[in-house]
Amino acid sequence: MEEQFILRVPPSVGERIDRILSENGSSSVDKSLDLTFSEDGRSGTFVIGNDHFPAFLLDLPGIVESYKTYDDSVLIKTADIGQMIMVKEEGDSVPDEVEYRHGLTPPMRDARKRRFRREPDLNPELVRRVEKDLQNIMAAAEHDDDGEENARNASKKTEPKPPEKPDEPEAGTAGGEPDRSDSDESDDSI
């Protein structure tokens, strides 16, 4: 993966950057481009020629995937972009948040409010209590599973033998199972 960023500049600065990139670098008046950030890593200065513009590093409301192609038919993903460097004119307002409210395109306007679920406000004590209750339930279920397995093994009894009749020999059997009629519907397989 490559390292990429989005640089959003005012139209006048964009024209100057385009001129630098399209012309021969030695013939351009605005030869130098520079971007420096202050200690906080979120604000800085963008320099083009002798002009200084305030710049800000802002988080985007979503991830933007970047692709490139060599043959105009196969796209290769090159980066996930989650931040943007915004350059403003000297008198423009300074962003008060580190997250940019809008995406890069008009449908993503106010994206956090319109498209993404809000995070619920949860009391940390309530979360701890629920977590403890769930752990107790899981521990009880494991204990019950062991008890149920023992109960299942105990309930598997050997089939009861039919009561013996003391003095009557059975006819037609050689000591195996008793004769049954076709109407006998009992099932000893259970």
LOVO-830018 format. One line per 4 residues: number of its first residue (from 1); their letters; for each residue x negated, y negated, z negated of N, C-alpha, C, CB. Coordinates in Angstrom, 1 decimal. Each point is the difference from the previous one (the first is absolute). Last residue first. Glycine has a CB too. Example, Ala and Ser with C-alpha at 12.3 -4.5 7.8 and 13.67 -1.06 7.14 Angstrom:
residues 2
2 = SA = -12.8,2.2,-7.1,-0.9,-1.1,0.0,0.8,-1.1,-0.8,-1.2,0.6,2.2 ~ 0.9,5.1,-2.1,0.9,-1.2,0.0,-0.9,-1.2,0.0,1.9,1.2,-1.2 $
end
This chain:
residues 190
190 = ISDD = 36.4,47.5,-23.3,-0.2,-1.3,-0.7,-0.7,0.2,-1.3,2.1,-0.9,1.0 ~ -0.6,4.4,2.0,-1.3,-0.6,0.5,-0.2,-1.4,-0.8,0.3,1.1,2.2 ~ 3.5,2.3,-2.4,-1.0,0.0,-1.0,-1.3,-0.7,0.4,0.9,2.2,-0.8 ~ 4.6,-2.3,1.9,-1.3,-0.1,0.6,-1.1,-0.1,-1.1,1.0,-1.2,2.0 $
186 = SEDS = 4.5,3.0,-1.0,-1.0,-0.6,-0.9,-1.3,0.0,0.7,1.2,0.8,-2.0 ~ 3.1,1.0,3.5,-0.5,-1.2,0.6,-1.1,-0.7,-0.9,2.2,-0.3,1.1 ~ 0.5,5.3,0.2,-0.7,-0.7,-1.1,-0.8,-1.2,0.5,-0.2,2.2,-1.2 ~ 2.9,0.9,3.8,0.7,-1.1,-0.5,-0.8,-0.7,-1.2,2.1,1.1,0.7 $
182 = DSRD = -3.5,2.9,1.6,-0.1,-1.1,0.9,0.7,-1.2,-0.6,-0.1,1.6,1.9 ~ -2.0,1.9,-5.4,1.0,0.0,1.1,-0.2,-1.2,0.9,1.7,1.3,-1.5 ~ -5.5,1.4,-1.5,0.9,-1.1,0.1,1.0,0.2,1.1,-1.8,-1.6,-0.9 ~ -1.8,4.5,-2.6,0.7,-0.1,1.3,0.9,-1.2,-0.1,-0.1,2.5,0.4 $
178 = PEGG = -4.3,-2.5,-3.4,1.3,0.6,0.0,0.6,-0.2,1.4,0.3,-0.3,-2.5 ~ -5.7,0.5,1.9,1.1,-0.9,-0.2,1.4,0.7,0.1,-1.4,-1.8,0.9 ~ -2.4,5.0,-2.0,-0.2,-1.3,0.6,1.1,-0.9,-0.3,-1.3,1.0,1.8 ~ 0.8,3.9,-2.8,-0.6,-0.9,-1.0,-0.3,-1.4,0.5,-0.9,2.0,-1.1 $
174 = ATGA = 2.9,1.3,3.8,-1.1,0.7,-0.6,-0.7,-1.0,-0.9,-0.3,1.4,2.0 ~ 5.6,-0.7,-0.1,-1.2,-0.9,-0.1,-1.1,0.8,-0.7,1.4,-2.1,-0.1 ~ 3.1,3.9,0.8,-0.5,-0.5,1.3,-1.1,-1.0,-0.1,2.2,0.3,0.8 ~ 0.6,0.3,-5.2,0.1,0.9,1.1,-0.5,-0.7,1.3,1.9,1.3,-1.1 $
170 = EPED = -3.0,-2.0,-4.4,0.6,-0.6,1.2,-0.1,1.0,1.2,-0.6,-2.3,-0.8 ~ 1.2,3.3,-4.7,-1.0,0.0,1.1,0.7,-0.6,1.3,-1.3,2.0,-1.0 ~ 2.5,-2.7,-4.4,0.5,0.3,1.4,-1.1,-0.1,1.0,2.2,-0.9,-0.7 ~ -2.4,-0.2,-4.2,0.1,1.5,0.3,0.5,0.3,1.4,0.4,0.3,-2.4 $
166 = PKEP = -1.4,-5.0,0.7,-0.8,1.0,-0.7,0.2,1.4,0.5,0.2,-1.4,-1.9 ~ -0.3,-3.2,4.5,1.1,0.7,-0.6,-0.6,1.3,-0.6,1.8,-0.9,1.7 ~ -4.0,-4.2,-0.7,0.0,1.5,0.2,1.2,0.6,-0.7,-2.6,0.0,0.2 ~ 2.0,-5.1,1.9,0.0,0.8,-1.2,0.1,1.5,0.3,1.2,-1.9,-1.2 $
162 = PKPE = -3.7,-1.4,4.5,1.3,0.3,-0.3,0.1,0.9,-1.3,0.7,-0.1,2.4 ~ -4.6,-3.5,-1.7,0.3,1.4,0.4,1.5,0.3,-0.3,-2.4,0.8,-0.3 ~ 0.1,-5.7,1.4,0.5,0.9,-1.0,0.4,1.4,0.5,0.8,-2.0,-1.3 ~ -4.6,-1.3,3.4,1.4,0.3,0.1,0.4,1.0,-1.1,-0.1,-0.4,2.5 $
158 = TKKS = -3.8,-3.1,-3.4,0.2,1.2,0.8,1.5,0.4,0.0,-2.4,0.8,-0.6 ~ 1.0,-5.9,0.2,0.0,1.2,-0.9,0.1,1.2,1.0,1.1,-1.2,-2.0 ~ -2.1,-4.2,2.1,-0.1,1.2,0.9,-0.1,1.2,-0.9,-1.2,-1.4,1.8 ~ 1.4,-2.8,-3.8,1.3,0.4,0.4,-0.1,1.1,1.0,0.8,-2.3,-0.3 $
154 = ANRA = -4.7,0.3,-1.5,0.7,0.7,-1.0,1.4,0.5,0.4,-1.2,-1.4,-1.7 ~ -1.5,-1.2,4.6,-0.6,1.3,-0.2,0.7,0.8,-1.1,-2.2,-1.0,0.7 ~ 3.7,-3.4,0.0,0.3,0.9,1.2,-0.6,1.3,-0.1,0.1,-2.0,1.4 ~ -1.0,-1.2,-4.7,1.3,0.5,-0.1,0.4,0.9,1.2,0.6,-2.1,-1.3 $
150 = NEEG = -4.8,0.0,1.3,0.0,1.1,-1.1,1.4,0.5,-0.1,-1.8,-1.1,-1.2 ~ 1.4,-2.5,4.1,-0.7,1.2,0.5,-0.1,1.1,-1.0,-1.4,-1.5,1.4 ~ 3.2,-2.6,-2.8,0.9,0.7,1.0,-0.6,1.2,0.6,1.0,-2.2,0.5 ~ -3.6,-0.5,-3.4,1.0,0.7,-0.7,1.0,0.7,0.9,-0.2,-1.7,-1.8 $
146 = DDDH = -3.1,-1.0,3.7,-0.6,1.1,-0.6,1.0,0.8,-0.8,-2.2,-1.3,-0.2 ~ 3.7,-2.6,2.1,-0.3,0.9,1.1,-0.7,1.3,-0.6,-0.2,-1.9,1.6 ~ 1.2,-1.8,-4.4,1.2,0.8,0.3,-0.3,1.0,1.1,1.4,-1.9,-0.7 ~ -4.8,-1.1,-0.5,0.2,0.9,-1.1,1.2,0.9,0.3,-1.0,-1.7,-1.6 $
142 = EAAA = 0.1,-1.6,4.7,-1.1,1.0,0.1,0.2,1.0,-1.2,-1.6,-1.7,1.1 ~ 4.5,-2.0,-1.1,0.3,0.9,1.2,-1.0,1.1,0.1,1.1,-1.9,1.2 ~ -1.9,-1.5,-4.4,1.1,0.9,-0.4,0.4,1.0,1.1,0.9,-1.8,-1.5 ~ -4.0,-1.5,2.5,-0.6,0.9,-1.0,1.0,1.0,-0.5,-1.6,-1.7,-0.7 $
138 = MINQ = 3.0,-1.8,3.5,-0.8,1.0,0.8,-0.6,1.0,-0.9,-0.5,-1.8,1.7 ~ 2.9,-1.7,-3.7,0.9,0.9,0.8,-0.8,1.0,0.7,1.7,-1.8,0.3 ~ -4.1,-1.5,-2.6,0.7,1.0,-0.9,0.9,0.9,0.7,-0.1,-1.7,-1.7 ~ -1.9,-1.7,4.3,-1.0,1.0,-0.5,0.6,1.0,-0.9,-1.8,-1.7,0.3 $
134 = LDKE = 4.5,-1.9,1.0,-0.2,1.0,1.1,-1.1,1.0,-0.4,0.6,-1.8,1.7 ~ 0.2,-1.6,-4.8,1.2,0.8,0.1,-0.2,1.1,1.1,1.4,-1.9,-0.8 ~ -4.7,-1.5,0.5,-0.1,1.0,-1.2,1.2,1.0,0.1,-1.2,-1.8,-1.4 ~ 1.3,-1.7,4.5,-1.1,0.9,0.3,-0.2,1.1,-1.1,-1.1,-1.9,1.3 $
130 = VRRV = 4.2,-1.6,-2.0,0.5,0.9,1.0,-1.1,1.0,0.4,1.5,-1.8,0.9 ~ -2.8,-1.6,-3.9,1.0,0.9,-0.6,0.6,1.0,1.0,0.6,-1.8,-1.5 ~ -3.7,-1.5,3.1,-0.6,1.0,-0.9,1.0,0.9,-0.6,-1.8,-1.7,-0.5 ~ 3.5,-1.8,3.1,-0.7,1.0,0.8,-0.7,1.0,-0.8,-0.3,-1.8,1.7 $
126 = LEPN = 2.3,-1.7,-3.9,1.1,0.8,0.5,-0.7,1.1,0.9,1.7,-1.9,-0.1 ~ -4.4,-1.5,-1.6,0.4,0.9,-1.1,1.0,1.0,0.5,-0.5,-1.8,-1.7 ~ -0.9,-1.6,4.7,-1.1,1.0,-0.2,0.4,1.0,-1.1,-1.7,-1.6,0.7 ~ 5.2,-1.0,2.4,-0.6,-0.2,-1.3,-1.0,1.1,-0.2,2.1,-1.1,-0.9 $
122 = LDPE = -0.5,-0.7,5.8,0.1,1.0,-1.0,-0.7,-0.4,-1.3,0.2,1.7,1.8 ~ 1.8,-3.6,3.2,-0.6,-0.5,-1.2,0.2,1.1,-1.1,0.4,-2.5,0.6 ~ -0.8,3.5,4.8,0.9,-0.3,-1.1,-0.8,-0.5,-1.2,1.6,1.8,0.8 ~ -2.6,-2.6,4.5,-0.4,0.8,-1.1,0.8,-0.3,-1.2,-2.3,0.1,0.9 $
118 = RRFR = 4.0,-0.6,4.2,-0.6,-0.7,-1.1,-0.4,1.0,-1.1,1.4,-2.0,0.5 ~ -1.1,3.0,4.9,0.7,0.1,-1.2,-0.7,-0.7,-1.1,0.9,2.2,0.7 ~ -1.1,-3.7,4.5,-0.6,0.9,-0.9,0.7,0.0,-1.3,-2.2,-0.3,1.0 ~ 3.4,-2.4,2.8,-0.2,1.3,0.5,-0.5,1.0,-1.0,-0.5,-1.1,2.1 $
114 = RKRA = 1.7,-3.8,-2.7,1.0,0.6,0.9,-0.2,1.5,0.2,0.2,-2.2,1.0 ~ -3.2,-0.6,-3.7,1.4,-0.1,-0.5,0.9,0.8,0.8,-0.5,-2.3,-0.8 ~ -4.0,2.0,2.2,0.1,0.7,-1.4,1.4,-0.1,-0.5,-2.4,-0.7,-0.4 ~ 1.3,-1.4,4.6,0.1,1.4,0.0,0.2,0.7,-1.4,-1.4,-0.1,2.1 $
110 = DRMP = 1.6,-4.6,0.4,0.4,0.3,-1.3,0.1,1.5,-0.3,1.3,-2.2,0.0 ~ -2.0,1.7,4.9,0.1,-1.2,-0.8,0.7,0.4,-1.4,0.2,-1.5,2.1 ~ -1.3,4.3,1.9,-0.6,0.2,-1.3,0.1,-1.2,-0.9,-1.5,1.7,1.0 ~ 2.8,-1.7,3.7,0.9,0.9,-0.8,-0.5,0.3,-1.4,0.6,1.0,2.2 $
106 = PTLG = -3.3,-3.9,0.7,1.3,-0.6,-0.5,0.9,1.0,-0.7,-0.2,-1.6,1.8 ~ -5.1,2.6,-1.9,1.0,-0.2,1.1,1.3,-0.6,-0.6,-1.1,1.9,1.4 ~ -2.7,-0.7,-4.1,-0.7,-0.7,1.1,1.0,-0.4,1.1,-2.0,1.3,-0.5 ~ 3.7,-0.9,-4.6,-0.9,0.8,0.7,-0.6,-0.8,1.2,1.3,2.0,-0.6 $
102 = HRYE = 0.3,-4.2,-4.2,0.4,0.4,1.3,-1.0,0.9,0.6,1.3,-2.1,0.3 ~ -2.1,0.1,-4.6,1.4,0.5,0.0,0.5,0.6,1.3,0.4,-1.8,-1.6 ~ -5.4,1.8,-0.7,0.7,-0.7,1.1,1.4,0.5,0.0,-2.1,-0.5,1.3 ~ -1.3,0.6,-5.6,0.7,0.8,1.0,0.8,-0.9,1.0,0.1,1.9,-1.7 $
98 = VEDP = -2.6,-3.6,-2.1,-1.0,0.7,0.8,0.7,0.9,1.1,-1.6,0.0,-2.0 ~ 3.5,-4.9,0.0,-0.1,1.5,-0.3,-1.0,0.6,0.9,2.4,0.0,-0.6 ~ -1.5,-4.6,1.0,0.0,0.1,-1.5,-0.1,1.5,-0.4,1.2,-2.1,-0.3 ~ -2.9,-1.0,4.9,0.9,1.0,-0.5,-0.2,0.3,-1.5,0.0,1.1,2.3 $
94 = VSDG = -0.6,-5.9,0.1,-0.8,1.1,-0.4,0.9,1.1,-0.5,-1.9,-1.5,-0.7 ~ 2.8,-2.7,4.4,0.2,0.5,-1.4,-0.8,1.3,-0.2,2.3,-1.0,-0.1 ~ -3.9,-2.8,3.7,1.1,1.0,-0.2,0.0,0.5,-1.4,-0.2,0.7,2.4 ~ -3.1,-3.8,-0.1,1.1,-0.6,-0.9,1.1,1.0,-0.3,-0.5,-2.2,0.9 $
90 = EEKV = -3.4,3.4,1.9,-0.5,-0.7,-1.2,1.2,-0.4,-0.9,-2.0,-0.7,1.3 ~ 3.0,4.8,1.9,-0.5,-1.3,0.3,-0.4,-0.7,-1.4,1.4,-0.2,2.1 ~ -1.7,5.5,-1.9,1.0,-1.1,0.1,-0.6,-1.3,0.4,1.3,1.2,-1.8 ~ -2.0,4.6,1.9,-0.6,-1.3,0.1,1.0,-1.0,0.1,-2.1,1.0,1.0 $
86 = MIMQ = 1.9,4.4,-2.7,0.8,-1.1,0.5,-0.7,-1.3,-0.1,2.1,1.2,-0.6 ~ -2.9,4.4,0.6,-0.6,-1.2,-0.3,0.8,-1.1,0.7,-2.4,1.1,-0.3 ~ 4.0,4.0,-1.4,-0.2,-1.0,1.0,-0.7,-1.2,-0.5,2.1,0.8,1.1 ~ -1.0,4.9,-2.2,-0.2,-1.3,-0.4,-0.2,-0.9,1.2,-1.1,0.8,-2.2 $
82 = GIDA = 1.8,4.0,2.4,0.9,-0.4,-1.1,-0.2,-1.4,-0.5,0.0,2.3,-0.6 ~ -1.1,1.6,4.8,-0.3,-1.3,-0.5,1.1,-0.4,-1.0,-1.1,-0.6,2.2 ~ -1.4,5.1,0.3,1.2,-0.4,-0.8,-0.3,-1.4,-0.5,0.7,2.4,-0.6 ~ -3.1,0.2,5.1,0.0,-0.6,-1.4,1.4,-0.2,-0.5,-2.1,-1.2,0.5 $
78 = TKIL = 0.9,3.4,3.8,-1.3,-0.4,-0.5,-0.1,-0.6,-1.4,-0.4,-0.5,2.4 ~ 3.1,4.1,1.4,0.2,-0.9,-1.2,-1.4,-0.4,-0.5,2.2,1.1,-0.6 ~ -0.8,0.1,5.7,-0.7,0.5,-1.1,0.1,-0.9,-1.2,-1.7,1.1,1.6 ~ 4.3,0.3,3.5,-0.3,-1.0,-1.1,-0.7,0.7,-1.1,2.1,-1.3,0.6 $
74 = VSDD = -1.4,2.1,5.0,-0.1,0.6,-1.3,-0.4,-1.1,-1.0,-0.7,2.2,1.0 ~ 1.5,-3.5,3.4,1.0,1.0,-0.2,-0.1,0.7,-1.4,0.0,0.4,2.5 ~ -3.1,-3.8,-0.5,1.4,-0.5,0.2,1.1,1.0,-0.1,-0.9,-1.8,1.3 ~ -4.0,2.2,-2.1,0.5,0.3,1.3,1.4,-0.4,0.3,-1.6,1.9,0.0 $
70 = YTKY = -0.9,-2.6,-4.1,-1.1,-0.1,1.0,0.5,0.2,1.4,-1.6,0.8,-1.7 ~ 3.8,-2.7,-3.3,0.0,0.9,1.0,-1.2,-0.2,1.0,2.6,0.2,-0.2 ~ -0.5,-1.3,-5.3,-0.7,-0.5,1.2,0.1,1.2,1.0,-1.5,-1.6,-1.3 ~ 4.1,-0.4,-3.7,-0.4,1.1,1.0,-0.8,-0.7,1.1,2.1,1.3,-0.5 $
66 = SEVI = 0.0,-2.1,-4.9,-0.6,-0.6,1.1,-0.5,1.2,0.9,-0.8,-2.1,-1.3 ~ 4.7,1.1,-2.8,-0.9,0.9,0.6,-0.6,-0.6,1.3,1.2,2.0,-1.0 ~ 1.0,-4.0,-3.9,0.0,-0.1,1.5,-1.1,0.9,0.5,0.9,-2.4,-0.1 ~ 2.2,2.0,-4.8,-1.3,0.4,0.7,0.3,-0.2,1.5,-0.7,1.6,-1.8 $
62 = GPLD = 3.3,-4.7,-1.9,-0.1,1.4,0.5,-1.3,0.2,0.7,2.5,0.1,0.2 ~ -1.5,-4.3,-2.2,1.1,0.8,-0.7,0.0,1.5,0.5,1.3,-2.1,-0.2 ~ -5.9,-1.0,0.0,1.2,0.1,0.9,1.1,0.9,-0.8,-1.4,-0.3,2.1 ~ -2.7,-3.0,-4.2,0.5,1.4,0.2,1.2,0.0,0.8,-1.0,0.8,-2.1 $
58 = LLFA = -3.0,-4.6,2.2,1.3,0.3,-0.5,0.3,1.5,0.3,0.8,-2.4,0.3 ~ -4.9,-1.7,-0.5,0.2,1.4,0.2,1.3,0.4,-0.6,-2.5,0.5,0.0 ~ 0.8,-5.5,1.9,0.5,0.8,-1.1,0.1,1.5,0.4,1.2,-2.0,-0.9 ~ -3.6,-3.3,2.3,0.4,1.3,0.4,0.4,0.8,-1.2,-1.5,-0.1,2.0 $
54 = PFHD = 0.6,-5.4,0.0,0.2,0.9,-1.1,0.4,1.4,0.5,0.6,-1.9,-1.5 ~ -3.8,-1.4,4.4,1.4,0.3,-0.2,0.2,0.9,-1.2,0.5,-0.3,2.4 ~ -4.3,-3.2,0.4,0.2,0.9,-1.1,1.5,0.1,-0.2,-2.2,-0.5,-1.1 ~ -1.4,-1.2,5.3,1.2,-0.1,-0.7,0.2,1.1,-1.0,1.0,-1.1,2.0 $
50 = NGIV = -4.6,0.4,1.3,-0.2,-0.9,-1.2,1.3,-0.1,-0.8,-1.8,-1.2,1.2 ~ 1.3,5.4,1.8,-0.7,-1.2,0.4,-0.3,-0.8,-1.3,1.1,-0.1,2.2 ~ 1.9,3.2,-3.7,-0.2,0.1,1.5,-0.6,-1.3,0.4,2.0,1.6,0.3 ~ -0.8,1.4,-5.2,-0.7,-1.1,0.7,-0.1,0.3,1.5,-1.3,-0.5,-2.1 $
46 = FTGS = 4.2,1.9,-2.7,-0.3,0.4,1.4,-0.6,-1.2,0.7,1.9,1.7,0.0 ~ -1.3,-0.1,-5.5,-0.1,-1.1,1.0,-0.4,0.7,1.4,-0.7,-1.7,-1.8 ~ 3.4,3.6,-3.1,-1.3,-0.3,0.6,0.1,-1.1,1.0,-0.7,2.3,-0.4 ~ 3.3,1.4,-3.5,0.0,-1.3,0.8,-1.4,-0.3,0.5,1.9,-0.8,-1.5 $
42 = RGDE = -1.1,4.9,-0.8,1.3,-0.2,0.6,0.1,-1.3,0.8,1.0,1.3,-1.8 ~ -4.7,0.4,-1.1,0.2,0.9,1.1,1.3,-0.2,0.8,-1.4,1.6,-1.3 ~ -0.9,-3.9,-2.7,1.2,0.8,-0.2,0.3,1.0,1.1,0.9,-1.9,-1.3 ~ -4.6,-1.3,1.5,-0.2,1.1,-1.0,1.2,0.8,-0.2,-1.6,-1.4,-1.1 $
38 = SFTL = 1.4,-1.0,5.8,-0.4,-0.5,-1.3,-0.1,1.2,-1.0,1.1,-2.2,0.3 ~ -1.8,2.3,5.2,1.0,0.1,-1.0,-0.6,-0.4,-1.3,1.1,1.8,1.1 ~ -1.9,-2.6,4.6,-0.6,0.3,-1.4,1.1,0.0,-1.0,-2.2,-1.1,0.7 ~ 1.0,1.0,5.0,1.1,0.2,-1.0,-0.7,0.4,-1.3,1.7,0.8,1.8 $
34 = DLSK = -2.8,-3.1,3.5,-0.4,0.5,-1.3,1.2,0.2,-0.9,-2.3,-1.1,0.3 ~ 0.2,-0.2,5.1,1.2,0.4,-0.8,-0.5,0.6,-1.3,1.3,0.5,2.1 ~ -3.5,-3.8,2.2,-0.1,0.8,-1.2,1.4,0.3,-0.6,-2.2,-1.0,-0.5 ~ 1.3,-1.7,4.5,-0.8,1.2,0.1,0.1,0.9,-1.2,-1.6,-1.2,1.4 $
30 = DVSS = 4.1,-2.9,1.2,0.2,0.7,-1.2,-0.7,1.4,0.0,2.2,-1.2,-0.3 ~ -2.6,-1.3,4.1,-0.4,-1.0,-1.0,0.2,0.6,-1.4,0.7,-1.9,1.5 ~ -1.9,4.7,3.1,1.0,-0.4,-0.9,-0.5,-1.0,-1.0,1.2,2.1,0.4 ~ -3.8,0.4,2.9,0.5,-1.2,0.5,1.1,-0.6,-0.9,-0.5,0.8,2.3 $
26 = SGNE = -1.8,3.4,-3.2,-1.0,-1.1,-0.1,0.6,-1.3,0.5,-1.8,1.6,0.3 ~ 4.3,2.6,-0.2,-0.3,-0.5,-1.3,-0.9,-1.2,-0.1,0.4,2.3,-0.8 ~ 2.9,-1.0,4.9,-1.3,0.3,-0.4,-0.3,-0.6,-1.3,-0.8,0.2,2.4 ~ 5.8,0.6,-1.7,-1.0,-0.7,0.7,-1.4,0.6,-0.4,1.4,-2.1,0.0 $
22 = SLIR = 2.7,3.8,-2.0,0.1,0.1,1.5,-1.2,-0.7,0.7,2.5,0.2,-0.3 ~ -2.1,-0.3,-4.5,-0.1,1.4,0.4,0.1,0.2,1.5,1.1,0.6,-2.1 ~ -0.6,-4.9,0.1,-1.3,0.5,-0.4,-0.2,1.4,0.6,0.0,-1.4,-2.1 ~ 4.2,-0.6,2.6,-1.0,-0.7,0.8,-1.4,0.6,-0.3,1.5,-2.1,0.1 $
18 = DIRE = 2.0,3.4,-2.8,0.2,0.6,1.3,-1.1,-0.6,1.0,2.5,0.4,-0.5 ~ -2.2,-2.2,-3.8,-0.6,1.3,-0.1,0.1,0.7,1.4,0.6,0.2,-2.5 ~ 1.5,-4.3,2.1,-1.4,-0.2,-0.1,-0.7,1.3,-0.1,0.3,-2.2,-1.1 ~ 4.4,2.2,1.0,-0.5,-0.5,1.4,-1.5,-0.1,0.0,2.1,-1.2,0.4 $
14 = GVSP = 0.0,2.2,-4.5,0.1,1.1,0.9,-0.6,-0.3,1.4,2.0,0.8,-1.3 ~ -1.4,-4.2,-2.0,-1.2,0.8,-0.3,-0.1,1.2,1.0,0.1,-0.8,-2.4 ~ 3.7,-1.9,2.6,-1.1,-0.8,0.5,-1.3,0.8,-0.2,1.2,-2.2,-0.5 ~ 3.0,4.1,-1.1,-0.2,0.0,1.5,-1.3,-0.8,0.5,2.5,0.2,0.1 $
10 = PVRL = -2.6,2.0,-5.0,0.8,-0.9,0.6,-0.2,-0.1,1.5,0.1,-1.4,-2.1 ~ -1.2,6.0,-0.4,-0.5,-1.3,0.1,1.1,-1.0,0.6,-2.4,0.9,0.1 ~ 1.2,4.5,-2.2,1.1,-0.9,0.5,-0.5,-1.5,-0.2,1.8,1.8,-0.6 ~ -3.9,3.5,0.8,-0.4,-1.4,-0.2,1.1,-0.9,0.6,-2.5,0.5,0.0 $
6 = IFQE = 1.6,4.9,-1.8,0.8,-0.9,0.8,-0.3,-1.4,-0.4,1.9,1.7,0.2 ~ -5.1,2.9,-0.3,0.9,-0.9,-0.8,0.8,-0.8,1.0,-1.7,-0.1,-1.9 ~ -1.7,5.0,1.4,0.6,-1.1,0.8,0.8,-0.9,-1.0,0.2,1.5,2.0 ~ -3.9,3.0,-1.5,0.4,-1.0,-0.9,0.6,-1.2,0.8,-1.7,0.7,-1.7 $
2 = EM = 1.7,4.8,3.1,-0.7,-1.3,0.1,0.5,-0.9,-1.1,-0.3,0.2,2.5 ~ 0.1,5.4,-2.2,0.8,-1.2,0.0,-0.9,-1.3,0.0,1.9,1.3,-1.2 $
end
